[in-house]
Amino acid sequence: MAAGSHDLHLSADDVEAVFGCFVGCLGDYTMDSRGDIGAVVREAAMEGLRKLLMVVTVYDSSLLTPDMYVCVCVCGLLSMPSPDVWCVQGDCGSI
């Protein structure tokens, strides 16, 4: 693929695998001596989900199932602590 080329070849399995990885990361609450290290992982997962949903919606929205949206909203984002949800609310304005 040439530099700058935007050829995408996505399958439903690809989208589901990446989606599942991001949703799994929303539950990372790793703590160490520096504090809530999982917060970095959760924030990156939220950004990844945002980008994945945007790219797949443009590429082929039929690859996104209603279950994926429900999973993000109910299983992921609503189960997060308030500071993480505030970050999501701020990110929503940038979409």
Residue frames as a rotation matrix with the C-alpha (Angstrom) as fourth column:
MET 1
0.584 0.812 0.000 0.00
0.812 -0.584 0.000 0.00
0.000 0.000 -1.000 0.00
ALA 2
-0.165 -0.647 0.744 1.41
0.620 -0.655 -0.432 3.34
0.767 0.390 0.510 -1.01
ALA 3
-0.760 -0.153 -0.632 2.01
0.611 -0.502 -0.613 6.08
-0.223 -0.851 0.475 1.53
GLY 4
-0.802 0.500 -0.326 -1.13
-0.460 -0.866 -0.196 8.12
-0.380 -0.007 0.925 1.95
SER 5
-0.648 0.594 -0.477 -3.34
-0.199 0.473 0.858 5.40
0.735 0.651 -0.188 0.49
HIS 6
-0.552 0.545 0.631 -6.64
-0.804 -0.147 -0.576 4.92
-0.222 -0.825 0.519 2.30
ASP 7
-0.151 0.482 -0.863 -7.60
-0.526 0.700 0.483 1.50
0.837 0.527 0.148 0.98
LEU 8
-0.406 0.130 0.905 -9.47
-0.865 0.264 -0.426 -0.30
-0.294 -0.956 0.005 3.73
HIS 9
-0.282 0.349 -0.894 -10.37
-0.355 0.828 0.435 -3.95
0.891 0.440 -0.109 3.74
LEU 10
-0.695 0.128 0.707 -12.55
-0.710 0.034 -0.704 -4.59
-0.115 -0.991 0.067 6.77
SER 11
-0.497 0.600 -0.626 -14.62
0.112 0.760 0.640 -7.63
0.861 0.248 -0.445 7.52
ALA 12
0.528 0.758 0.383 -17.29
-0.399 -0.176 0.900 -8.05
0.749 -0.628 0.210 10.15
ASP 13
0.710 -0.332 -0.621 -14.87
0.623 0.707 0.334 -10.33
0.329 -0.624 0.709 12.04
ASP 14
-0.387 -0.888 0.248 -12.18
0.684 -0.457 -0.569 -7.62
0.618 -0.051 0.784 12.02
VAL 15
-0.253 0.376 0.891 -14.55
-0.362 -0.891 0.273 -5.00
0.897 -0.253 0.362 13.36
GLU 16
0.780 0.616 -0.115 -15.92
-0.163 0.377 0.912 -7.35
0.605 -0.692 0.394 16.01
ALA 17
0.370 -0.725 -0.581 -12.42
0.838 0.530 -0.128 -8.32
0.401 -0.440 0.804 17.19
VAL 18
-0.640 -0.622 0.451 -11.18
0.408 -0.773 -0.486 -4.73
0.651 -0.127 0.748 17.51
PHE 19
0.036 0.769 0.638 -14.46
-0.456 -0.556 0.695 -3.62
0.889 -0.316 0.331 19.05
GLY 20
0.802 0.293 -0.521 -14.28
0.221 0.665 0.713 -6.41
0.556 -0.687 0.469 21.62
CYS 21
-0.119 -0.937 -0.329 -10.72
0.877 0.056 -0.478 -5.46
0.466 -0.345 0.814 22.52
PHE 22
-0.643 -0.091 0.761 -11.67
-0.053 -0.985 -0.162 -1.83
0.764 -0.145 0.629 23.14
VAL 23
0.403 0.870 0.284 -14.74
-0.454 -0.080 0.888 -2.75
0.795 -0.486 0.363 25.19
GLY 24
0.595 -0.263 -0.759 -12.62
0.624 0.747 0.231 -5.13
0.506 -0.611 0.609 27.28
CYS 25
-0.489 -0.870 0.068 -10.18
0.676 -0.427 -0.601 -2.31
0.552 -0.248 0.796 27.98
LEU 26
-0.060 0.547 0.835 -12.99
-0.305 -0.806 0.507 -0.15
0.950 -0.224 0.215 29.37
GLY 27
0.891 0.444 -0.094 -12.87
-0.086 0.369 0.925 -2.43
0.446 -0.816 0.368 32.41
ASP 28
0.081 -0.942 -0.327 -9.16
0.645 0.300 -0.703 -2.02
0.759 -0.154 0.632 33.14
TYR 29
0.857 0.211 0.470 -8.76
-0.211 -0.689 0.694 -0.72
0.470 -0.694 -0.546 36.69
THR 30
0.328 -0.839 -0.434 -5.08
0.753 0.510 -0.417 -1.56
0.571 -0.190 0.799 37.17
MET 31
0.940 -0.099 0.327 -3.55
-0.273 -0.794 0.544 0.22
0.206 -0.600 -0.773 40.15
ASP 32
0.269 -0.879 -0.394 0.08
0.769 0.443 -0.461 0.50
0.580 -0.179 0.795 41.13
SER 33
-0.155 -0.405 -0.901 2.21
0.920 -0.392 0.019 2.82
-0.361 -0.826 0.434 43.22
ARG 34
-0.973 -0.213 0.085 1.51
0.228 -0.866 0.445 5.63
-0.022 0.453 0.891 40.74
GLY 35
-0.492 0.862 -0.124 -2.26
-0.541 -0.414 -0.732 5.30
-0.682 -0.293 0.670 41.10
ASP 36
0.388 0.808 0.444 -4.95
-0.009 0.486 -0.874 4.39
-0.922 0.335 0.196 38.59
ILE 37
-0.677 -0.712 -0.189 -2.88
-0.270 0.000 0.963 3.26
-0.685 0.703 -0.192 35.61
GLY 38
-0.481 0.584 0.654 -5.99
0.769 0.639 -0.004 1.70
-0.420 0.501 -0.757 34.10
ALA 39
0.362 0.626 -0.691 -7.34
0.216 -0.777 -0.591 5.21
-0.907 0.065 -0.416 33.52
VAL 40
-0.358 -0.572 -0.738 -4.87
-0.648 -0.416 0.637 5.62
-0.672 0.706 -0.222 30.65
VAL 41
-0.958 0.029 0.285 -6.07
0.185 0.823 0.538 2.33
-0.219 0.568 -0.793 29.14
ARG 42
-0.105 0.994 0.007 -9.74
0.785 0.087 -0.614 3.27
-0.611 -0.060 -0.790 29.57
GLU 43
0.246 0.154 -0.957 -9.19
-0.220 -0.953 -0.210 6.68
-0.944 0.262 -0.200 27.99
ALA 44
-0.703 -0.566 -0.430 -7.35
-0.567 0.082 0.819 5.14
-0.428 0.820 -0.379 25.03
ALA 45
-0.773 0.489 0.403 -10.15
0.557 0.828 0.063 2.58
-0.303 0.273 -0.913 24.63
MET 46
0.214 0.881 -0.422 -12.76
0.461 -0.472 -0.752 5.34
-0.861 -0.034 -0.507 24.54
GLU 47
0.004 -0.302 -0.953 -10.79
-0.652 -0.724 0.227 7.18
-0.759 0.620 -0.200 21.87
GLY 48
-0.925 -0.377 0.056 -10.30
-0.231 0.671 0.705 3.94
-0.303 0.638 -0.707 19.93
LEU 49
-0.387 0.868 0.310 -14.02
0.739 0.494 -0.459 3.18
-0.551 0.052 -0.833 20.05
ARG 50
0.325 0.491 -0.808 -14.83
-0.030 -0.849 -0.528 6.69
-0.945 0.196 -0.261 18.86
LYS 51
-0.333 -0.555 -0.762 -12.46
-0.787 -0.283 0.549 6.38
-0.520 0.782 -0.342 15.91
LEU 52
-0.933 0.013 0.360 -13.55
0.148 0.926 0.348 2.83
-0.329 0.378 -0.865 15.09
LEU 53
-0.053 0.996 0.072 -17.21
0.658 0.089 -0.748 3.81
-0.752 0.007 -0.660 15.04
MET 54
0.316 0.132 -0.939 -16.48
-0.391 -0.884 -0.256 6.84
-0.864 0.449 -0.228 12.86
VAL 55
-0.616 -0.649 -0.446 -14.33
-0.684 0.161 0.711 4.92
-0.390 0.743 -0.543 10.34
VAL 56
-0.868 0.301 0.395 -16.63
0.370 0.922 0.112 1.92
-0.330 0.243 -0.912 10.09
THR 57
0.112 0.948 -0.298 -19.71
0.357 -0.318 -0.878 4.15
-0.927 -0.008 -0.375 9.75
VAL 58
0.182 -0.131 -0.975 -18.11
-0.748 -0.662 -0.050 5.81
-0.638 0.738 -0.218 6.71
TYR 59
-0.775 -0.606 -0.177 -16.66
-0.585 0.583 0.564 2.57
-0.239 0.541 -0.806 5.31
ASP 60
-0.485 0.662 -0.572 -19.67
-0.115 0.600 0.792 0.25
0.867 0.450 -0.215 5.72
SER 61
-0.463 0.322 0.826 -22.11
-0.865 -0.365 -0.344 0.89
0.190 -0.874 0.447 8.53
SER 62
0.590 0.700 -0.403 -23.63
-0.602 0.714 0.358 -2.56
0.538 0.031 0.842 8.06
LEU 63
-0.147 -0.735 -0.662 -20.53
0.155 0.644 -0.749 -3.92
0.977 -0.213 0.019 9.84
LEU 64
-0.907 -0.087 0.411 -21.80
-0.359 -0.348 -0.866 -2.33
0.218 -0.934 0.284 13.05
THR 65
-0.388 0.794 -0.468 -24.51
0.543 0.607 0.580 -4.24
0.745 -0.029 -0.667 14.82
PRO 66
0.378 0.598 0.707 -27.04
-0.312 -0.636 0.705 -2.75
0.872 -0.487 -0.054 17.24
ASP 67
0.848 -0.100 -0.521 -25.50
0.477 0.574 0.666 -5.03
0.232 -0.813 0.534 19.89
MET 68
-0.190 -0.980 0.065 -22.20
0.876 -0.199 -0.439 -3.17
0.443 -0.026 0.896 19.51
TYR 69
-0.337 0.126 0.933 -23.84
-0.114 -0.989 0.092 0.18
0.934 -0.076 0.348 20.27
VAL 70
0.740 0.661 0.119 -25.76
-0.246 0.101 0.964 -1.25
0.625 -0.743 0.238 23.23
CYS 71
0.547 -0.612 -0.571 -22.58
0.784 0.613 0.095 -2.88
0.292 -0.500 0.815 24.55
VAL 72
-0.489 -0.754 0.439 -20.68
0.549 -0.657 -0.516 0.41
0.678 -0.011 0.735 24.45
CYS 73
-0.186 0.483 0.856 -23.45
-0.413 -0.829 0.378 2.39
0.892 -0.283 0.353 26.10
VAL 74
0.753 0.623 0.214 -24.64
-0.460 0.266 0.847 -0.06
0.471 -0.736 0.487 28.72
CYS 75
0.835 -0.417 -0.359 -21.78
0.516 0.821 0.245 -2.46
0.193 -0.390 0.900 29.38
GLY 76
-0.066 -0.988 0.143 -18.92
0.892 -0.122 -0.435 -0.04
0.447 0.099 0.889 28.98
LEU 77
-0.521 -0.279 0.806 -19.52
0.178 -0.960 -0.217 3.62
0.835 0.030 0.550 29.41
LEU 78
0.352 0.759 0.547 -22.31
-0.431 -0.387 0.815 3.56
0.831 -0.523 0.191 31.99
SER 79
0.852 -0.068 -0.518 -20.32
0.426 0.664 0.614 1.27
0.303 -0.745 0.595 34.28
MET 80
-0.118 -0.973 0.198 -17.35
0.664 -0.226 -0.713 3.65
0.738 0.047 0.673 34.40
PRO 81
-0.186 -0.020 -0.982 -16.53
0.901 -0.403 -0.162 5.99
-0.393 -0.915 0.093 37.29
SER 82
0.708 0.633 -0.314 -17.76
0.505 -0.764 -0.402 9.58
-0.495 0.126 -0.860 37.02
PRO 83
0.127 -0.680 -0.722 -14.43
-0.336 -0.714 0.614 11.20
-0.933 0.165 -0.319 36.00
ASP 84
-0.784 -0.400 0.475 -14.16
0.253 0.493 0.832 8.81
-0.567 0.773 -0.286 33.04
VAL 85
0.044 0.890 0.455 -17.75
0.966 0.078 -0.247 9.55
-0.256 0.450 -0.856 32.01
TRP 86
0.605 0.119 -0.787 -17.03
0.107 -0.992 -0.068 13.28
-0.789 -0.043 -0.613 32.16
CYS 87
-0.491 -0.836 -0.245 -14.16
-0.253 -0.132 0.958 12.68
-0.834 0.532 -0.147 29.74
VAL 88
-0.614 0.343 0.711 -16.53
0.734 0.580 0.354 10.84
-0.291 0.739 -0.608 27.39
GLN 89
0.497 0.845 -0.198 -19.01
0.724 -0.529 -0.443 13.71
-0.479 0.077 -0.874 27.56
GLY 90
0.251 -0.502 -0.828 -16.23
-0.295 -0.854 0.428 16.10
-0.922 0.137 -0.362 26.59
ASP 91
-0.774 -0.580 0.254 -15.20
0.006 0.395 0.918 13.83
-0.633 0.712 -0.303 23.73
CYS 92
-0.097 0.829 0.550 -18.77
0.855 0.353 -0.381 13.63
-0.510 0.434 -0.743 22.43
GLY 93
0.620 0.336 -0.709 -18.61
0.073 -0.925 -0.374 17.30
-0.781 0.180 -0.598 21.55
SER 94
-0.240 -0.820 -0.520 -15.68
-0.582 -0.308 0.753 16.63
-0.777 0.483 -0.403 19.22
ILE 95
-0.532 0.094 0.842 -17.54
0.508 0.831 0.228 14.10
-0.678 0.549 -0.489 17.07
